Amino acid sequence: MTTAVQFATGFLLACLGLAIVFATIRLFRGPSAQDRVMALDTMYLCAMLVTLTLGIRFGNPVYFEVALLIALVGFAGSIAMAKFLLRGEVIE
């Protein structure tokens, strides 16, 4: 792997780590439930991107499958939380 790709993936991992830190702060300090849900969405999205970045860096295809699973579970969780916030129940 070239030095440029290593530098770019390292920089991306640092930026995503910083984004996760800011989302965690919003998760704990968010004034409303909607802010907390958006922080959780941001965190799962960043976790998925970290996994994809590690897959690119190490060249292992297993990381891409794990990222797909994170995306599916996170999307289902987002839909469930949105439904709960709108209607007060998840299962009708």
Z-matrix of the N, CA and C atoms (Angstrom, degrees):
N
C 1 1.430
C 2 1.527 1 108.16
N 3 1.307 2 115.33 1 139.97
C 4 1.453 3 119.46 2 -176.66
C 5 1.525 4 111.04 3 -75.55
N 6 1.300 5 114.42 4 163.06
C 7 1.453 6 120.53 5 -179.49
C 8 1.526 7 111.24 6 -66.60
N 9 1.329 8 117.17 7 -34.37
C 10 1.460 9 120.73 8 -179.50
C 11 1.525 10 111.09 9 -64.69
N 12 1.325 11 117.30 10 -40.31
C 13 1.463 12 120.52 11 179.34
C 14 1.523 13 110.13 12 -68.52
N 15 1.318 14 117.56 13 -39.58
C 16 1.457 15 120.34 14 177.24
C 17 1.522 16 111.09 15 -63.59
N 18 1.316 17 116.85 16 -42.59
C 19 1.459 18 120.26 17 178.16
C 20 1.525 19 110.89 18 -64.62
N 21 1.326 20 116.94 19 -43.84
C 22 1.468 21 120.98 20 -178.20
C 23 1.527 22 111.28 21 -65.22
N 24 1.314 23 117.81 22 -43.21
C 25 1.464 24 119.39 23 178.87
C 26 1.523 25 111.51 24 -68.68
N 27 1.309 26 117.35 25 -36.60
C 28 1.457 27 119.89 26 175.90
C 29 1.520 28 112.39 27 -63.89
N 30 1.338 29 116.12 28 -42.88
C 31 1.461 30 120.70 29 177.66
C 32 1.522 31 110.67 30 -64.02
N 33 1.330 32 116.95 31 -41.28
C 34 1.458 33 121.33 32 179.08
C 35 1.524 34 111.16 33 -64.76
N 36 1.313 35 117.46 34 -41.21
C 37 1.460 36 120.04 35 177.59
C 38 1.525 37 111.50 36 -63.20
N 39 1.327 38 117.09 37 -38.62
C 40 1.467 39 120.11 38 177.48
C 41 1.526 40 110.92 39 -65.50
N 42 1.320 41 116.95 40 -42.86
C 43 1.478 42 120.73 41 179.00
C 44 1.522 43 111.19 42 -64.79
N 45 1.326 44 117.32 43 -41.98
C 46 1.456 45 120.20 44 179.01
C 47 1.521 46 111.56 45 -68.02
N 48 1.324 47 117.34 46 -35.39
C 49 1.457 48 120.53 47 175.04
C 50 1.519 49 111.56 48 -62.78
N 51 1.323 50 116.36 49 -40.78
C 52 1.460 51 121.16 50 177.16
C 53 1.527 52 110.68 51 -65.29
N 54 1.320 53 117.12 52 -39.22
C 55 1.464 54 120.83 53 177.51
C 56 1.524 55 111.31 54 -64.55
N 57 1.318 56 117.21 55 -38.09
C 58 1.463 57 120.51 56 177.31
C 59 1.522 58 110.61 57 -66.20
N 60 1.328 59 117.37 58 -38.78
C 61 1.462 60 120.61 59 177.50
C 62 1.524 61 110.56 60 -62.43
N 63 1.335 62 117.65 61 -45.37
C 64 1.465 63 121.05 62 179.39
C 65 1.526 64 111.32 63 -65.34
N 66 1.324 65 117.28 64 -38.40
C 67 1.462 66 120.26 65 177.57
C 68 1.525 67 111.07 66 -66.52
N 69 1.322 68 117.36 67 -36.13
C 70 1.459 69 120.65 68 177.23
C 71 1.526 70 110.79 69 -65.38
N 72 1.316 71 116.35 70 -39.93
C 73 1.468 72 119.73 71 176.61
C 74 1.524 73 109.99 72 -62.10
N 75 1.333 74 117.07 73 -43.84
C 76 1.468 75 120.75 74 178.71
C 77 1.519 76 110.65 75 -65.52
N 78 1.321 77 117.34 76 -33.34
C 79 1.457 78 121.05 77 179.07
C 80 1.526 79 110.77 78 -63.39
N 81 1.324 80 117.63 79 -41.32
C 82 1.458 81 120.80 80 -177.81
C 83 1.527 82 113.40 81 -84.66
N 84 1.325 83 117.60 82 -28.58
C 85 1.456 84 120.63 83 -176.17
C 86 1.512 85 114.11 84 -105.63
N 87 1.336 86 117.60 85 -1.19
C 88 1.464 87 120.70 86 -175.66
C 89 1.523 88 111.71 87 -58.63
N 90 1.326 89 117.66 88 131.73
C 91 1.464 90 118.52 89 -177.61
C 92 1.526 91 113.54 90 -73.37
N 93 1.323 92 119.00 91 -21.79
C 94 1.460 93 119.92 92 -178.03
C 95 1.528 94 109.91 93 -130.87
N 96 1.326 95 114.09 94 167.54
C 97 1.462 96 119.80 95 179.52
C 98 1.527 97 111.10 96 -66.68
N 99 1.323 98 116.70 97 -32.82
C 100 1.461 99 120.04 98 179.80
C 101 1.529 100 111.19 99 -64.96
N 102 1.331 101 117.12 100 -37.53
C 103 1.468 102 120.66 101 176.29
C 104 1.521 103 110.82 102 -63.70
N 105 1.313 104 116.63 103 -39.53
C 106 1.458 105 120.14 104 -179.74
C 107 1.529 106 111.39 105 -68.54
N 108 1.326 107 117.07 106 -37.90
C 109 1.465 108 120.39 107 177.74
C 110 1.525 109 110.15 108 -65.95
N 111 1.314 110 117.13 109 -41.67
C 112 1.468 111 119.84 110 177.83
C 113 1.528 112 111.23 111 -64.67
N 114 1.328 113 117.12 112 -35.70
C 115 1.463 114 120.07 113 176.56
C 116 1.529 115 110.46 114 -64.92
N 117 1.326 116 117.22 115 -41.49
C 118 1.470 117 119.68 116 177.08
C 119 1.521 118 111.38 117 -65.00
N 120 1.324 119 117.28 118 -38.88
C 121 1.469 120 120.20 119 176.27
C 122 1.521 121 111.05 120 -61.93
N 123 1.312 122 115.87 121 -42.58
C 124 1.464 123 120.10 122 178.64
C 125 1.524 124 110.80 123 -63.91
N 126 1.326 125 116.34 124 -38.81
C 127 1.461 126 119.69 125 -178.76
C 128 1.523 127 111.78 126 -67.61
N 129 1.345 128 117.48 127 -41.61
C 130 1.461 129 117.07 128 179.85
C 131 1.525 130 110.63 129 -70.74
N 132 1.326 131 117.13 130 -33.57
C 133 1.457 132 119.60 131 177.33
C 134 1.532 133 110.45 132 -65.67
N 135 1.321 134 116.86 133 -42.81
C 136 1.473 135 120.21 134 177.75
C 137 1.525 136 111.24 135 -65.59
N 138 1.321 137 117.19 136 -37.98
C 139 1.469 138 119.85 137 177.63
C 140 1.521 139 110.78 138 -63.29
N 141 1.331 140 116.30 139 -39.28
C 142 1.453 141 119.97 140 177.24
C 143 1.527 142 110.52 141 -64.47
N 144 1.328 143 117.14 142 -42.57
C 145 1.468 144 120.40 143 179.83
C 146 1.527 145 112.05 144 -67.99
N 147 1.328 146 117.13 145 -35.07
C 148 1.475 147 119.94 146 175.56
C 149 1.522 148 109.28 147 -63.02
N 150 1.332 149 116.67 148 -43.03
C 151 1.463 150 120.18 149 179.32
C 152 1.525 151 111.32 150 -63.22
N 153 1.328 152 117.26 151 -42.15
C 154 1.465 153 119.87 152 177.17
C 155 1.525 154 111.61 153 -64.31
N 156 1.329 155 116.82 154 -39.92
C 157 1.461 156 120.52 155 178.86
C 158 1.528 157 111.16 156 -64.06
N 159 1.318 158 116.14 157 -40.92
C 160 1.466 159 118.84 158 177.24
C 161 1.526 160 111.02 159 -66.06
N 162 1.332 161 117.03 160 -34.89
C 163 1.462 162 120.22 161 175.49
C 164 1.512 163 112.12 162 -62.79
N 165 1.333 164 116.54 163 -40.07
C 166 1.471 165 120.18 164 176.78
C 167 1.519 166 110.38 165 -67.60
N 168 1.329 167 115.97 166 -42.55
C 169 1.471 168 120.04 167 -175.80
C 170 1.532 169 111.88 168 -66.16
N 171 1.337 170 116.94 169 -43.54
C 172 1.458 171 120.47 170 -176.42
C 173 1.526 172 113.16 171 -93.56
N 174 1.315 173 117.80 172 -13.30
C 175 1.458 174 120.99 173 178.43
C 176 1.514 175 114.07 174 70.15
N 177 1.316 176 117.09 175 29.26
C 178 1.454 177 121.91 176 -178.40
C 179 1.533 178 108.92 177 -107.82
N 180 1.334 179 119.23 178 122.38
C 181 1.465 180 120.61 179 -176.47
C 182 1.528 181 114.50 180 -71.58
N 183 1.321 182 118.46 181 -12.63
C 184 1.467 183 120.64 182 179.50
C 185 1.529 184 110.29 183 -64.28
N 186 1.314 185 117.63 184 -33.50
C 187 1.455 186 121.26 185 179.69
C 188 1.526 187 111.76 186 -60.48
N 189 1.308 188 117.67 187 -34.29
C 190 1.454 189 121.10 188 -178.66
C 191 1.526 190 111.23 189 -69.89
N 192 1.327 191 116.80 190 -35.75
C 193 1.459 192 120.18 191 176.30
C 194 1.522 193 111.01 192 -69.27
N 195 1.315 194 116.54 193 -38.94
C 196 1.465 195 120.20 194 176.99
C 197 1.525 196 110.26 195 -64.44
N 198 1.321 197 117.55 196 -39.44
C 199 1.463 198 121.07 197 178.11
C 200 1.526 199 110.97 198 -63.87
N 201 1.320 200 117.33 199 -37.31
C 202 1.454 201 120.54 200 177.19
C 203 1.525 202 110.93 201 -65.24
N 204 1.318 203 117.16 202 -40.55
C 205 1.463 204 120.61 203 176.93
C 206 1.524 205 111.42 204 -64.74
N 207 1.321 206 117.47 205 -40.91
C 208 1.468 207 120.83 206 177.40
C 209 1.527 208 110.02 207 -61.58
N 210 1.321 209 117.06 208 -41.44
C 211 1.468 210 120.63 209 179.98
C 212 1.525 211 111.21 210 -65.09
N 213 1.329 212 117.67 211 -42.44
C 214 1.464 213 120.34 212 -179.29
C 215 1.521 214 111.94 213 -66.57
N 216 1.311 215 117.35 214 -45.60
C 217 1.463 216 120.85 215 -179.76
C 218 1.535 217 110.28 216 -67.22
N 219 1.304 218 117.33 217 -40.42
C 220 1.462 219 120.60 218 178.44
C 221 1.510 220 112.60 219 -64.84
N 222 1.331 221 117.18 220 -39.69
C 223 1.463 222 120.23 221 178.27
C 224 1.520 223 110.83 222 -65.56
N 225 1.321 224 116.89 223 -43.31
C 226 1.463 225 119.90 224 178.45
C 227 1.529 226 110.98 225 -63.57
N 228 1.321 227 116.76 226 -39.06
C 229 1.459 228 120.45 227 176.78
C 230 1.519 229 112.23 228 -65.40
N 231 1.311 230 117.42 229 -38.21
C 232 1.466 231 121.15 230 178.07
C 233 1.522 232 110.85 231 -64.85
N 234 1.319 233 116.70 232 -42.18
C 235 1.457 234 120.13 233 178.54
C 236 1.524 235 110.48 234 -64.53
N 237 1.318 236 117.15 235 -42.17
C 238 1.466 237 120.64 236 179.67
C 239 1.529 238 111.26 237 -64.48
N 240 1.322 239 116.98 238 -42.15
C 241 1.473 240 119.54 239 179.75
C 242 1.522 241 111.22 240 -67.99
N 243 1.323 242 118.29 241 -38.60
C 244 1.460 243 120.81 242 177.97
C 245 1.524 244 110.70 243 -64.78
N 246 1.307 245 116.23 244 -41.77
C 247 1.457 246 119.96 245 178.21
C 248 1.521 247 110.93 246 -65.11
N 249 1.320 248 117.13 247 -39.36
C 250 1.462 249 120.83 248 178.47
C 251 1.524 250 111.11 249 -65.58
N 252 1.321 251 117.10 250 -41.29
C 253 1.463 252 119.61 251 -179.18
C 254 1.528 253 111.74 252 -69.46
N 255 1.320 254 117.41 253 -32.10
C 256 1.460 255 120.21 254 -179.57
C 257 1.525 256 112.79 255 -79.91
N 258 1.326 257 117.21 256 -43.55
C 259 1.459 258 120.56 257 -171.99
C 260 1.527 259 114.44 258 -110.60
N 261 1.311 260 118.36 259 -16.51
C 262 1.457 261 120.37 260 -179.00
C 263 1.511 262 113.83 261 86.99
N 264 1.319 263 117.98 262 -1.13
C 265 1.457 264 121.98 263 176.45
C 266 1.524 265 108.88 264 -148.60
N 267 1.306 266 115.10 265 151.21
C 268 1.460 267 119.80 266 -178.34
C 269 1.514 268 110.79 267 -95.63
N 270 1.312 269 117.00 268 -44.63
C 271 1.462 270 122.52 269 -178.28
C 272 1.523 271 108.37 270 -103.89
N 273 1.308 272 115.01 271 127.73
C 274 1.467 273 119.32 272 -179.44
C 275 1.506 274 110.30 273 -97.02
